[in-house]
Amino acid sequence: MTGLFYRRPEAALGIDIGSTSVKLVELSRSAGGYRLEAWAREPLAPQAMTERHIREPSLVAAALARAMARARIRSASAVVAVCGASVVTRTLDMEAGLDDEEMNLQLRAEANRHIPYPIDDVAMDFEVREQGAHEPGRVSVFLAACRREHVDRREAALALAGLRVRAVDIETAAIERFWGLSFPEGGPVEEGLCVALVDLGAGMLRLSVLQAGCIRYGREQPFAEGITVDDREGRAEAITVEVLRALRFFQASSVLPAPGFIGLFGGGASLAGLAASIRQRSGIPTEILDPLRVLRRGERAIVPVRADIAPALALACGLALGGFS
């Protein structure tokens, strides 16, 4: 139906380019809220990536093209992210009243104080988050920067797959978004406590600690190389040890309150017995996160998202949500 009183729902595509696979989530938004239109997960050739960085854009593009065809993706552009380890973030105190151009010029002039790369080799962006609490006339500015080559390779891979880059995001922002979608009221924690979100990817564990919906602490560590057990129970126990180690490091190095909830996502989150093992050993309520469970399904999302796949799509979902910003 088309006409004066009908508006096609706005759509956005999020693409999570991991070390072993690409994950795609296409959402639409209308007055009734968000809806899952399509999703896909496609393995990458071993030569495509090196330590979560794109090595061969053509191989990534081939995987994207297969995933898009199978899922019948309609979006012509997508939101992607640079991986957390390659991004430098800073929260700066700056003068209020500057427009975007003035603030950008000032940040670039001071970049050598905050960014460990030559400014000509850097892609950077910023966001004014809140009024400065310490001094009147100041604002808190969130700065994110990475080597331009990481952005260029993502743009090249998408272009080869026939897509435009709608935005290049950072993974922490996507995590905040899908958490907000999953628990719009702040989550199952008492007021004042933190939420610990654990991303279990291929060879990588990332701990993000949120307070009031915003990430206040983040740390990545490799973990799969030392986990060689083949049985599920033994592997769940080994990963539990790594998660508890990451939590202890956080509590020893941060002034934030202890987590009141642990959420698991990523490809390894749905390992049988893992959530129960972490819950029992930590004494903290622990759940596998599935942000897609709160979404209505569109006509093209004919294949339901299996429970063991949904946690791996969380980051792509958060990136798609960023397409509506």
VOROLO-223708 format. One record per residue (C-alpha): x negated, y, z negated; chain; residue number from 1; residue in three letters. Coordinates in steps of 0.25 Angstrom, whole numbers. Example, Ala and Ser with C-alpha at 12.3 -4.5 7.8 and 13.67 -1.06 7.14 Angstrom:
BEGIN
+-------+-------+-------+-------+-------+-------+
:    xx :    yy :    zz : rovex : marpa : torro :
+-------+-------+-------+-------+-------+-------+
:   -49 :   -18 :   -31 :     A :     1 :   ALA :
:   -55 :    -4 :   -29 :     A :     2 :   SER :
+-------+-------+-------+-------+-------+-------+
! end
This chain:
BEGIN
+-------+-------+-------+-------+-------+-------+
:    xx :    yy :    zz : rovex : marpa : torro :
+-------+-------+-------+-------+-------+-------+
:     0 :     0 :     0 :     A :     1 :   MET :
:    -5 :    14 :     3 :     A :     2 :   THR :
:     1 :    27 :     2 :     A :     3 :   GLY :
:     3 :    40 :    -6 :     A :     4 :   LEU :
:     6 :    32 :   -20 :     A :     5 :   PHE :
:    -5 :    21 :   -18 :     A :     6 :   TYR :
:   -19 :    22 :   -21 :     A :     7 :   ARG :
:   -29 :    11 :   -18 :     A :     8 :   ARG :
:   -36 :     7 :   -32 :     A :     9 :   PRO :
:   -50 :    12 :   -33 :     A :    10 :   GLU :
:   -60 :     1 :   -32 :     A :    11 :   ALA :
:   -75 :    -1 :   -36 :     A :    12 :   ALA :
:   -85 :   -12 :   -34 :     A :    13 :   LEU :
:   -96 :   -15 :   -45 :     A :    14 :   GLY :
:  -108 :   -23 :   -41 :     A :    15 :   ILE :
:  -117 :   -30 :   -51 :     A :    16 :   ASP :
:  -130 :   -34 :   -44 :     A :    17 :   ILE :
:  -136 :   -44 :   -54 :     A :    18 :   GLY :
:  -149 :   -52 :   -53 :     A :    19 :   SER :
:  -142 :   -65 :   -48 :     A :    20 :   THR :
:  -129 :   -60 :   -42 :     A :    21 :   SER :
:  -120 :   -48 :   -38 :     A :    22 :   VAL :
:  -106 :   -46 :   -45 :     A :    23 :   LYS :
:   -95 :   -37 :   -39 :     A :    24 :   LEU :
:   -83 :   -32 :   -45 :     A :    25 :   VAL :
:   -73 :   -23 :   -38 :     A :    26 :   GLU :
:   -63 :   -16 :   -46 :     A :    27 :   LEU :
:   -51 :    -7 :   -43 :     A :    28 :   SER :
:   -45 :     4 :   -51 :     A :    29 :   ARG :
:   -31 :     9 :   -51 :     A :    30 :   SER :
:   -21 :    15 :   -61 :     A :    31 :   ALA :
:   -19 :     1 :   -67 :     A :    32 :   GLY :
:   -34 :     0 :   -70 :     A :    33 :   GLY :
:   -46 :    -8 :   -64 :     A :    34 :   TYR :
:   -44 :   -21 :   -56 :     A :    35 :   ARG :
:   -53 :   -31 :   -51 :     A :    36 :   LEU :
:   -53 :   -32 :   -36 :     A :    37 :   GLU :
:   -65 :   -41 :   -33 :     A :    38 :   ALA :
:   -77 :   -48 :   -39 :     A :    39 :   TRP :
:   -89 :   -56 :   -35 :     A :    40 :   ALA :
:  -102 :   -62 :   -39 :     A :    41 :   ARG :
:  -112 :   -66 :   -29 :     A :    42 :   GLU :
:  -126 :   -72 :   -32 :     A :    43 :   PRO :
:  -138 :   -65 :   -27 :     A :    44 :   LEU :
:  -150 :   -71 :   -20 :     A :    45 :   ALA :
:  -162 :   -73 :   -29 :     A :    46 :   PRO :
:  -170 :   -63 :   -21 :     A :    47 :   GLN :
:  -160 :   -52 :   -22 :     A :    48 :   ALA :
:  -164 :   -47 :   -36 :     A :    49 :   MET :
:  -176 :   -45 :   -45 :     A :    50 :   THR :
:  -173 :   -43 :   -59 :     A :    51 :   GLU :
:  -159 :   -37 :   -57 :     A :    52 :   ARG :
:  -165 :   -28 :   -46 :     A :    53 :   HIS :
:  -161 :   -29 :   -31 :     A :    54 :   ILE :
:  -173 :   -35 :   -23 :     A :    55 :   ARG :
:  -166 :   -38 :   -10 :     A :    56 :   GLU :
:  -153 :   -29 :    -8 :     A :    57 :   PRO :
:  -149 :   -37 :     4 :     A :    58 :   SER :
:  -148 :   -50 :    -4 :     A :    59 :   LEU :
:  -139 :   -42 :   -14 :     A :    60 :   VAL :
:  -131 :   -36 :    -3 :     A :    61 :   ALA :
:  -128 :   -50 :     3 :     A :    62 :   ALA :
:  -123 :   -55 :   -11 :     A :    63 :   ALA :
:  -114 :   -43 :   -12 :     A :    64 :   LEU :
:  -109 :   -45 :     2 :     A :    65 :   ALA :
:  -105 :   -59 :    -1 :     A :    66 :   ARG :
:   -98 :   -55 :   -14 :     A :    67 :   ALA :
:   -91 :   -44 :    -8 :     A :    68 :   MET :
:   -85 :   -53 :     3 :     A :    69 :   ALA :
:   -81 :   -63 :    -6 :     A :    70 :   ARG :
:   -74 :   -54 :   -16 :     A :    71 :   ALA :
:   -68 :   -45 :    -5 :     A :    72 :   ARG :
:   -74 :   -32 :   -11 :     A :    73 :   ILE :
:   -68 :   -20 :    -4 :     A :    74 :   ARG :
:   -76 :    -9 :   -11 :     A :    75 :   SER :
:   -87 :    -2 :    -2 :     A :    76 :   ALA :
:   -95 :     3 :   -13 :     A :    77 :   SER :
:  -100 :    -2 :   -27 :     A :    78 :   ALA :
:  -106 :     1 :   -40 :     A :    79 :   VAL :
:  -119 :    -6 :   -43 :     A :    80 :   VAL :
:  -128 :    -4 :   -55 :     A :    81 :   ALA :
:  -143 :    -4 :   -57 :     A :    82 :   VAL :
:  -148 :   -14 :   -67 :     A :    83 :   CYS :
:  -150 :   -10 :   -81 :     A :    84 :   GLY :
:  -165 :   -13 :   -82 :     A :    85 :   ALA :
:  -168 :    -3 :   -71 :     A :    86 :   SER :
:  -160 :     8 :   -76 :     A :    87 :   VAL :
:  -165 :    19 :   -86 :     A :    88 :   VAL :
:  -154 :    26 :   -94 :     A :    89 :   THR :
:  -155 :    38 :  -104 :     A :    90 :   ARG :
:  -146 :    46 :  -112 :     A :    91 :   THR :
:  -150 :    60 :  -111 :     A :    92 :   LEU :
:  -146 :    73 :  -119 :     A :    93 :   ASP :
:  -144 :    84 :  -109 :     A :    94 :   MET :
:  -138 :    98 :  -107 :     A :    95 :   GLU :
:  -123 :    99 :  -105 :     A :    96 :   ALA :
:  -117 :   107 :   -94 :     A :    97 :   GLY :
:  -126 :   102 :   -83 :     A :    98 :   LEU :
:  -119 :    97 :   -70 :     A :    99 :   ASP :
:  -123 :    84 :   -64 :     A :   100 :   ASP :
:  -133 :    90 :   -54 :     A :   101 :   GLU :
:  -140 :    98 :   -66 :     A :   102 :   GLU :
:  -141 :    86 :   -75 :     A :   103 :   MET :
:  -146 :    77 :   -63 :     A :   104 :   ASN :
:  -157 :    87 :   -61 :     A :   105 :   LEU :
:  -161 :    88 :   -75 :     A :   106 :   GLN :
:  -161 :    73 :   -77 :     A :   107 :   LEU :
:  -170 :    71 :   -65 :     A :   108 :   ARG :
:  -179 :    82 :   -70 :     A :   109 :   ALA :
:  -181 :    75 :   -83 :     A :   110 :   GLU :
:  -180 :    61 :   -77 :     A :   111 :   ALA :
:  -195 :    57 :   -80 :     A :   112 :   ASN :
:  -192 :    58 :   -95 :     A :   113 :   ARG :
:  -181 :    48 :   -94 :     A :   114 :   HIS :
:  -183 :    39 :   -82 :     A :   115 :   ILE :
:  -196 :    31 :   -80 :     A :   116 :   PRO :
:  -196 :    32 :   -64 :     A :   117 :   TYR :
:  -200 :    42 :   -54 :     A :   118 :   PRO :
:  -187 :    51 :   -53 :     A :   119 :   ILE :
:  -188 :    49 :   -37 :     A :   120 :   ASP :
:  -186 :    34 :   -39 :     A :   121 :   ASP :
:  -174 :    35 :   -48 :     A :   122 :   VAL :
:  -159 :    35 :   -47 :     A :   123 :   ALA :
:  -152 :    41 :   -59 :     A :   124 :   MET :
:  -139 :    45 :   -64 :     A :   125 :   ASP :
:  -133 :    51 :   -76 :     A :   126 :   PHE :
:  -120 :    53 :   -84 :     A :   127 :   GLU :
:  -116 :    63 :   -95 :     A :   128 :   VAL :
:  -110 :    54 :  -105 :     A :   129 :   ARG :
:  -106 :    63 :  -117 :     A :   130 :   GLU :
:  -109 :    76 :  -124 :     A :   131 :   GLN :
:  -122 :    76 :  -132 :     A :   132 :   GLY :
:  -119 :    74 :  -146 :     A :   133 :   ALA :
:  -131 :    80 :  -152 :     A :   134 :   HIS :
:  -132 :    94 :  -145 :     A :   135 :   GLU :
:  -121 :   103 :  -140 :     A :   136 :   PRO :
:  -123 :   106 :  -125 :     A :   137 :   GLY :
:  -129 :    92 :  -122 :     A :   138 :   ARG :
:  -124 :    80 :  -115 :     A :   139 :   VAL :
:  -128 :    65 :  -115 :     A :   140 :   SER :
:  -132 :    61 :  -101 :     A :   141 :   VAL :
:  -134 :    46 :   -97 :     A :   142 :   PHE :
:  -145 :    44 :   -87 :     A :   143 :   LEU :
:  -148 :    32 :   -79 :     A :   144 :   ALA :
:  -159 :    30 :   -69 :     A :   145 :   ALA :
:  -166 :    19 :   -61 :     A :   146 :   CYS :
:  -175 :    17 :   -50 :     A :   147 :   ARG :
:  -168 :    21 :   -37 :     A :   148 :   ARG :
:  -172 :     8 :   -30 :     A :   149 :   GLU :
:  -163 :     0 :   -39 :     A :   150 :   HIS :
:  -151 :     9 :   -34 :     A :   151 :   VAL :
:  -156 :     8 :   -19 :     A :   152 :   ASP :
:  -156 :    -7 :   -19 :     A :   153 :   ARG :
:  -142 :    -8 :   -24 :     A :   154 :   ARG :
:  -138 :     2 :   -14 :     A :   155 :   GLU :
:  -145 :    -6 :    -3 :     A :   156 :   ALA :
:  -139 :   -19 :    -7 :     A :   157 :   ALA :
:  -125 :   -13 :    -8 :     A :   158 :   LEU :
:  -127 :    -6 :     6 :     A :   159 :   ALA :
:  -131 :   -20 :    12 :     A :   160 :   LEU :
:  -118 :   -26 :     7 :     A :   161 :   ALA :
:  -110 :   -15 :    13 :     A :   162 :   GLY :
:  -107 :    -7 :     0 :     A :   163 :   LEU :
:  -110 :     7 :    -5 :     A :   164 :   ARG :
:  -115 :    10 :   -19 :     A :   165 :   VAL :
:  -104 :    17 :   -26 :     A :   166 :   ARG :
:  -113 :    19 :   -39 :     A :   167 :   ALA :
:  -125 :    14 :   -45 :     A :   168 :   VAL :
:  -122 :    12 :   -59 :     A :   169 :   ASP :
:  -130 :     6 :   -71 :     A :   170 :   ILE :
:  -126 :    -7 :   -78 :     A :   171 :   GLU :
:  -124 :    -1 :   -92 :     A :   172 :   THR :
:  -112 :     8 :   -86 :     A :   173 :   ALA :
:  -106 :    -4 :   -80 :     A :   174 :   ALA :
:  -107 :   -12 :   -93 :     A :   175 :   ILE :
:  -100 :     0 :  -101 :     A :   176 :   GLU :
:   -89 :     0 :   -90 :     A :   177 :   ARG :
:   -85 :   -15 :   -90 :     A :   178 :   PHE :
:   -85 :   -15 :  -105 :     A :   179 :   TRP :
:   -76 :    -3 :  -105 :     A :   180 :   GLY :
:   -67 :   -10 :   -96 :     A :   181 :   LEU :
:   -67 :   -23 :  -104 :     A :   182 :   SER :
:   -65 :   -16 :  -117 :     A :   183 :   PHE :
:   -59 :    -2 :  -115 :     A :   184 :   PRO :
:   -56 :     0 :  -130 :     A :   185 :   GLU :
:   -71 :    -2 :  -133 :     A :   186 :   GLY :
:   -72 :   -17 :  -135 :     A :   187 :   GLY :
:   -70 :   -27 :  -146 :     A :   188 :   PRO :
:   -79 :   -20 :  -156 :     A :   189 :   VAL :
:   -77 :   -12 :  -169 :     A :   190 :   GLU :
:   -79 :     3 :  -167 :     A :   191 :   GLU :
:   -94 :     7 :  -169 :     A :   192 :   GLY :
:   -99 :    -7 :  -164 :     A :   193 :   LEU :
:  -106 :   -10 :  -151 :     A :   194 :   CYS :
:  -104 :   -19 :  -140 :     A :   195 :   VAL :
:  -115 :   -28 :  -135 :     A :   196 :   ALA :
:  -113 :   -32 :  -120 :     A :   197 :   LEU :
:  -123 :   -43 :  -115 :     A :   198 :   VAL :
:  -125 :   -44 :  -100 :     A :   199 :   ASP :
:  -130 :   -58 :   -97 :     A :   200 :   LEU :
:  -136 :   -58 :   -83 :     A :   201 :   GLY :
:  -145 :   -67 :   -75 :     A :   202 :   ALA :
:  -158 :   -66 :   -83 :     A :   203 :   GLY :
:  -154 :   -53 :   -91 :     A :   204 :   MET :
:  -147 :   -50 :  -104 :     A :   205 :   LEU :
:  -142 :   -35 :  -106 :     A :   206 :   ARG :
:  -137 :   -30 :  -119 :     A :   207 :   LEU :
:  -128 :   -18 :  -118 :     A :   208 :   SER :
:  -123 :   -12 :  -131 :     A :   209 :   VAL :
:  -111 :    -3 :  -130 :     A :   210 :   LEU :
:  -105 :     7 :  -141 :     A :   211 :   GLN :
:   -92 :    14 :  -138 :     A :   212 :   ALA :
:   -92 :     9 :  -123 :     A :   213 :   GLY :
:  -106 :    14 :  -120 :     A :   214 :   CYS :
:  -119 :     6 :  -119 :     A :   215 :   ILE :
:  -129 :    11 :  -130 :     A :   216 :   ARG :
:  -139 :     0 :  -129 :     A :   217 :   TYR :
:  -144 :    -9 :  -117 :     A :   218 :   GLY :
:  -155 :   -19 :  -115 :     A :   219 :   ARG :
:  -158 :   -30 :  -105 :     A :   220 :   GLU :
:  -167 :   -42 :  -107 :     A :   221 :   GLN :
:  -170 :   -55 :   -98 :     A :   222 :   PRO :
:  -165 :   -67 :  -104 :     A :   223 :   PHE :
:  -162 :   -79 :   -95 :     A :   224 :   ALA :
:  -177 :   -82 :   -92 :     A :   225 :   GLU :
:  -178 :   -88 :  -106 :     A :   226 :   GLY :
:  -165 :   -95 :  -106 :     A :   227 :   ILE :
:  -167 :  -109 :  -100 :     A :   228 :   THR :
:  -157 :  -118 :  -107 :     A :   229 :   VAL :
:  -147 :  -124 :   -97 :     A :   230 :   ASP :
:  -136 :  -128 :  -106 :     A :   231 :   ASP :
:  -125 :  -117 :  -108 :     A :   232 :   ARG :
:  -125 :  -118 :  -123 :     A :   233 :   GLU :
:  -140 :  -117 :  -124 :     A :   234 :   GLY :
:  -140 :  -105 :  -114 :     A :   235 :   ARG :
:  -129 :   -98 :  -122 :     A :   236 :   ALA :
:  -137 :   -99 :  -134 :     A :   237 :   GLU :
:  -150 :   -94 :  -127 :     A :   238 :   ALA :
:  -142 :   -82 :  -122 :     A :   239 :   ILE :
:  -136 :   -79 :  -135 :     A :   240 :   THR :
:  -150 :   -78 :  -141 :     A :   241 :   VAL :
:  -154 :   -68 :  -131 :     A :   242 :   GLU :
:  -141 :   -60 :  -133 :     A :   243 :   VAL :
:  -143 :   -60 :  -148 :     A :   244 :   LEU :
:  -158 :   -55 :  -146 :     A :   245 :   ARG :
:  -153 :   -44 :  -137 :     A :   246 :   ALA :
:  -143 :   -40 :  -148 :     A :   247 :   LEU :
:  -153 :   -40 :  -159 :     A :   248 :   ARG :
:  -163 :   -31 :  -151 :     A :   249 :   PHE :
:  -151 :   -21 :  -149 :     A :   250 :   PHE :
:  -148 :   -21 :  -164 :     A :   251 :   GLN :
:  -163 :   -19 :  -167 :     A :   252 :   ALA :
:  -165 :    -8 :  -158 :     A :   253 :   SER :
:  -152 :     0 :  -158 :     A :   254 :   SER :
:  -145 :     8 :  -168 :     A :   255 :   VAL :
:  -131 :     4 :  -162 :     A :   256 :   LEU :
:  -122 :    -4 :  -170 :     A :   257 :   PRO :
:  -121 :   -19 :  -169 :     A :   258 :   ALA :
:  -112 :   -25 :  -157 :     A :   259 :   PRO :
:   -98 :   -29 :  -161 :     A :   260 :   GLY :
:   -96 :   -36 :  -148 :     A :   261 :   PHE :
:  -104 :   -44 :  -138 :     A :   262 :   ILE :
:  -100 :   -44 :  -123 :     A :   263 :   GLY :
:  -106 :   -53 :  -113 :     A :   264 :   LEU :
:  -106 :   -51 :   -98 :     A :   265 :   PHE :
:  -115 :   -55 :   -86 :     A :   266 :   GLY :
:  -117 :   -68 :   -79 :     A :   267 :   GLY :
:  -121 :   -75 :   -91 :     A :   268 :   GLY :
:  -111 :   -70 :  -101 :     A :   269 :   ALA :
:  -101 :   -82 :   -98 :     A :   270 :   SER :
:  -110 :   -93 :  -102 :     A :   271 :   LEU :
:  -102 :  -103 :  -110 :     A :   272 :   ALA :
:  -104 :  -101 :  -125 :     A :   273 :   GLY :
:  -112 :   -88 :  -124 :     A :   274 :   LEU :
:  -102 :   -78 :  -130 :     A :   275 :   ALA :
:   -99 :   -88 :  -141 :     A :   276 :   ALA :
:  -114 :   -90 :  -144 :     A :   277 :   SER :
:  -117 :   -75 :  -145 :     A :   278 :   ILE :
:  -104 :   -73 :  -153 :     A :   279 :   ARG :
:  -108 :   -83 :  -163 :     A :   280 :   GLN :
:  -123 :   -80 :  -164 :     A :   281 :   ARG :
:  -121 :   -64 :  -165 :     A :   282 :   SER :
:  -108 :   -64 :  -173 :     A :   283 :   GLY :
:  -103 :   -53 :  -163 :     A :   284 :   ILE :
:   -90 :   -55 :  -154 :     A :   285 :   PRO :
:   -95 :   -59 :  -140 :     A :   286 :   THR :
:   -87 :   -60 :  -127 :     A :   287 :   GLU :
:   -89 :   -62 :  -113 :     A :   288 :   ILE :
:   -85 :   -49 :  -105 :     A :   289 :   LEU :
:   -76 :   -49 :   -93 :     A :   290 :   ASP :
:   -72 :   -35 :   -89 :     A :   291 :   PRO :
:   -64 :   -40 :   -78 :     A :   292 :   LEU :
:   -54 :   -47 :   -87 :     A :   293 :   ARG :
:   -47 :   -33 :   -89 :     A :   294 :   VAL :
:   -45 :   -31 :   -74 :     A :   295 :   LEU :
:   -33 :   -34 :   -65 :     A :   296 :   ARG :
:   -37 :   -42 :   -53 :     A :   297 :   ARG :
:   -35 :   -37 :   -39 :     A :   298 :   GLY :
:   -31 :   -44 :   -27 :     A :   299 :   GLU :
:   -45 :   -47 :   -22 :     A :   300 :   ARG :
:   -49 :   -52 :   -35 :     A :   301 :   ALA :
:   -43 :   -66 :   -32 :     A :   302 :   ILE :
:   -54 :   -74 :   -39 :     A :   303 :   VAL :
:   -53 :   -72 :   -54 :     A :   304 :   PRO :
:   -66 :   -69 :   -61 :     A :   305 :   VAL :
:   -71 :   -81 :   -68 :     A :   306 :   ARG :
:   -74 :   -79 :   -83 :     A :   307 :   ALA :
:   -88 :   -84 :   -81 :     A :   308 :   ASP :
:   -90 :   -73 :   -70 :     A :   309 :   ILE :
:   -83 :   -61 :   -76 :     A :   310 :   ALA :
:   -94 :   -57 :   -86 :     A :   311 :   PRO :
:  -104 :   -56 :   -74 :     A :   312 :   ALA :
:   -95 :   -46 :   -67 :     A :   313 :   LEU :
:   -94 :   -36 :   -79 :     A :   314 :   ALA :
:  -105 :   -27 :   -74 :     A :   315 :   LEU :
:  -100 :   -27 :   -59 :     A :   316 :   ALA :
:   -86 :   -23 :   -66 :     A :   317 :   CYS :
:   -93 :   -12 :   -73 :     A :   318 :   GLY :
:   -99 :    -7 :   -61 :     A :   319 :   LEU :
:   -86 :    -7 :   -53 :     A :   320 :   ALA :
:   -80 :     1 :   -64 :     A :   321 :   LEU :
:   -90 :    12 :   -62 :     A :   322 :   GLY :
:   -85 :    13 :   -48 :     A :   323 :   GLY :
:   -73 :    20 :   -53 :     A :   324 :   PHE :
:   -81 :    31 :   -61 :     A :   325 :   SER :
+-------+-------+-------+-------+-------+-------+
! end
